[in-house]
Amino acid sequence: MTVAATPDIAAEAPGRALGGTTGRRRPLIRRRSAIPGFALTLGVTVTLLSCIVLIPLIAVMIRAAGQSPAEFVATAFSERAFAAYELSFGGALIAALINGVFGLPTAWAMVRYNFPGKALVNALIDLPFALPTAVAGIALATIYAQHGWIGALVAPFKIAYTPLGVIVALTFIGLPFVVRTLEPIIHDLAKDVEEAAASLGAGRLSIFWRVILPALAPAWLTGFAMAFARGVGEYGSVIFIAGNMPYKSEIAPLLIIIQLEQYNYAGAAAIAVVMLTVSFLLLFVINAVQAWARRFA
Amino acid sequence: MKHARLATEDSPWVKALILTAVLGFLALILVLPLVAIFVEALRKGLAAALAAIGDADAIAAIKLTLVTAAIAVPFNAAFGICAAWAIAKHQFRFKSVLITLIDLPFSVSPVVAGLIYVLVFGLQGWFGQWLLDHDIKIIFATPGIVLATLFVTFPFVARELIPLMQEQGVDEEEAAVSLGASGLRTFWSVTAPNIRWGLLYGVLLCNARAMGEFGAVSVVSGHIRGLTNTMPLHVEILYNEYNFVGAFAVAAVLCLLAVVTLAVKTALELAQPQARPVRH
């Protein structure tokens, strides 16, 4: 509280202001700061994080590790579990691809074009974040069922109660991710680069492929990975439309619930650990892509 | 006279093509389900829909949902403010690790989020026997539902406030402190007015998720009618009983909540235009 200016400089350039000139190492816990409440707020943050998130997550890993490797493999990598992973991961992948394909023109239109009802469309894009998943699930199941609005159109071809239904639900859930990650990047896209390319004789299509698309690639990949990660774990919107047939249209989160209903807690934990591992790997990939994109920004 | 097109502008037919594809896709994926909910809810008239919402079990579900959100949202708002104060206003090591850990619930399947509490507080869990001996119910009771909701909505407010407060820097707070203001006074008089819109935005999204959460709550609830059913779970039960009008009537109430959330969110964005990171 006595010196207000020094910590400010230190905060602006951590590691350089002090560490660079005097060769001092950065302190483990805190730098001197004029602003009070650091110990209290960090303490509360770490405590709540540990109690609500970290310790319960460790519990599931301990429970999964408590069984023999043979038992673990028997539930986590059974034929039925593999079919469920295939559907959850494969369905999420296809849905994320669909959203990737439509997300780019959507984001482009939202930033570059003006059209009537744009504000309404903009609000609507966030609907999957705001609408409870179970509500989305029963609505989609009704529309795509055999006598539903779309189901009747494509009959006798079936969408609901098949793996296709899973893809429909996951497309709904993942829709905002690619659009919302691309929008700020398209907005900040320097128009002079496009103008320079045009003045050098490049056609619009060539500008899109050579100038615009490379600039959007990292954000597109981030949005795609986020949509995929969300789809892998999704439950509420999927179970109503999936049909939930073992080996055919049963998603991995549902398999955890089935294990729980049979009081096979270790089995549920085993499948959960497989899903958590993949989710954390995805989180790591998303962070790496973002760090990579920042370096070239 | 023909208006000359800018080099950065798409030709009219490209525009028309993209807009048709985009609006068609959005209509199919987003608008159709929204319309379907209200059409199905009103299939047997408004009276039948209102009767389903006024049913005793539905009222109990609405109450439980409101209670859950009333606990989870202020809790996570307080956590978010604490976390953002520590992270944005101070320098320390492993800061990025802490931010990643706060984000962790976004990457965890809701079903797994419910499962972890069953493994800690359930009958076979770590504290199962102790809780049984002391006659405390967490799983298949309201505390479990609140815990599961806390988990899935944990990062919402923090994720909104951390980048906002980082951007605002520490100059104003340092000025206040150097003039002799206490920490709490600094927060109320200097920081709070700067972050109120961001906080409101985070609380809004946190509330929508808290009221709508299905997977995590489904695992810990036990589905006891009138006791441990939240609104989304009540929708599931009615739907599985082929009571479609009832299911869609309650769903329509949740849908109205979503529409209000989006309307307020749009209003906040118009009032405070700034790029926001994507979140769940």
Interface residues (C-beta under 8 A of the other chain):
Chain A: M1 A4 P7 D8 A10 A11 P14 R26 P27 L28 I29 R30 R31 S33 A34 I35 P36 G37 F38 L40 T41 L42 V44 T45 V46 L48 L49 I52 V53 L54 I55 P56 L57 A59 V60 R63 F102 P105 T106 W108 A109 R112 Y113 F115 A119 V121 N122 A123 L124 I125 D126 L127 P128 F129 A130 L131 P132 T133 A134 V135 A136 I138 A139 L140 T142 I143 G148 W149 I150 T171 F172 L175 P176 F177 R180 T181 P184 H187 K191 E194 E195 A198 S199 R204 G223 M226 A229 R230 V232 G233 E234 Y235 G236 F240 A252 P253 L254 I256 I257 L260 Y263 Y265 A268 A269 A272 M275 L276 S279 F280 L282 L283 N287
Chain B: A7 T8 D10 S11 V14 K15 I18 L19 A21 V22 L23 F25 L26 L28 I29 L30 V31 L32 P33 L34 A36 I37 E40 F79 C82 A83 W85 A86 I87 K89 H90 Q91 F92 R93 L98 T100 L101 I102 D103 L104 P105 S107 V108 S109 P110 V111 V112 L115 I116 Y117 V118 L119 V120 G122 Q124 G125 W126 L147 L150 F151 F154 V170 D171 E173 E174 A175 V177 S178 S182 G183 T186 F187 L205 A208 R209 M211 G212 E213 F214 G215 S218 V219 M231 P232 L233 V235 E236 Y239 F244 A247 F248 A251 L254 C255 L257 A258 V259 T261 L262 A263 K265 T266 A275 V278 R279 H280
